[in-house]
Amino acid sequence: MEFRRARKVRSPVSIAPLVDIVFLLLIFFLLSSSFQNPAIQLDLPEAESRAHSERKPVTIVLDRNLKLFLNADEVSFEGFPQQLSALMQQTGSRDVIFKGDKSVPYEMVIRIMSLSKKAGAEHINLSHRYLP
């Protein structure tokens, strides 16, 4: 005995509501991310001193002749930690930027970084050139 079932009529899924929701989300994100200026416009008063000063980091340069410079002043490797420490005390900055020639041996880079840490540097940034 064979029973026949009535076929259910499937209604096609309408994609229009989905497109509406996607467009609404797109508009929402465009509007919420496009405001660069704050909603409340203020004309702030001026002060003669800043709450915290912007400190310039100390620059260490090692050229291809293995000459060492601290902020454009040549220093010896023996006196480097003391001079770096004194310069950081003077500027109040514990940030260091290291600029080394690409022909400088890796061992020298590690030596400079180690001496900088011993002198009290907290952050050592390696400077490089961006390729176009």
C-alpha positions in Angstrom: 0.0 0.0 0.0 1.4 3.3 -1.0 0.4 6.6 0.5 0.9 9.8 -1.3 1.8 12.8 0.7 0.8 16.2 -0.3 3.8 18.2 -1.2 4.4 21.3 0.9 4.6 24.4 -1.2 7.9 26.1 -0.3 7.8 29.8 -0.5 10.9 31.4 -1.9 13.1 33.2 0.6 12.9 36.9 0.0 16.3 38.6 0.1 14.8 42.1 0.3 14.7 42.3 4.1 18.3 41.0 4.4 19.4 43.7 2.0 17.5 46.3 4.0 19.2 45.2 7.2 22.7 45.3 5.6 22.1 48.8 4.3 20.9 50.0 7.7 24.0 48.5 9.3 26.2 50.2 6.7 24.6 53.6 7.3 24.8 53.1 11.1 28.6 52.4 10.9 29.3 55.2 8.5 27.5 57.7 10.6 29.0 56.6 13.9 32.6 56.5 12.6 32.7 59.7 10.6 32.6 62.2 13.4 36.1 63.4 14.0 35.2 66.4 16.0 33.5 66.1 19.4 29.8 66.8 19.5 30.3 69.5 22.2 32.4 72.4 20.9 34.5 74.1 23.6 36.8 77.0 23.6 39.2 75.9 26.3 41.1 78.3 28.5 44.9 78.6 28.1 47.5 77.9 30.8 51.1 78.8 31.1 52.3 75.3 32.1 51.4 71.9 30.9 50.2 69.1 33.1 53.0 66.8 31.8 55.8 67.9 29.5 56.6 66.1 26.3 60.0 64.7 26.7 62.2 64.1 23.7 63.9 60.7 23.6 67.7 60.4 23.7 69.2 59.5 20.3 72.1 57.1 20.1 73.9 56.8 16.7 76.5 54.2 15.7 78.0 55.0 12.3 79.8 52.6 9.9 83.1 53.5 11.4 81.8 52.3 14.8 81.8 55.9 16.2 79.2 56.4 18.9 77.1 59.5 19.3 74.7 60.7 22.0 72.4 63.4 20.6 75.0 64.3 18.0 77.9 64.5 20.6 80.6 61.8 20.1 81.2 59.6 23.1 83.5 56.7 23.9 82.2 53.2 24.7 83.8 53.3 28.1 82.0 56.6 29.1 78.8 55.8 27.3 76.7 54.4 30.2 77.6 57.3 32.5 76.9 60.0 29.9 73.7 58.3 28.8 72.5 58.2 32.4 73.4 61.8 33.0 71.6 62.8 29.8 68.5 60.9 30.7 68.5 62.6 34.2 68.9 66.0 32.5 66.1 65.5 29.9 63.8 63.4 32.2 63.2 60.9 29.5 63.9 57.1 29.8 63.2 56.5 26.1 66.1 55.9 23.7 66.1 55.8 19.9 69.0 53.8 18.4 70.1 54.6 14.8 72.7 52.3 13.4 74.3 52.0 10.0 73.2 48.8 8.2 76.8 47.6 8.0 77.2 47.7 11.9 77.7 44.2 13.3 74.8 42.8 15.2 77.0 42.2 18.2 77.6 46.0 18.5 73.8 46.6 18.4 73.2 44.2 21.3 76.2 45.7 23.2 74.7 49.3 22.8 71.2 48.0 23.9 72.7 46.2 26.9 74.7 49.3 28.0 71.6 51.5 27.5 69.5 49.2 29.8 72.2 49.3 32.4 72.2 53.1 32.2 68.5 53.1 33.0 66.8 53.2 29.6 63.3 51.8 29.7 62.3 51.8 26.0 64.8 51.3 23.2 63.4 52.0 19.8 65.3 50.9 16.7 65.1 53.5 13.9 64.9 52.4 10.3 64.0 53.8 6.9 60.7 52.9 5.2 60.8 51.6 1.7 58.6 53.3 -0.8 
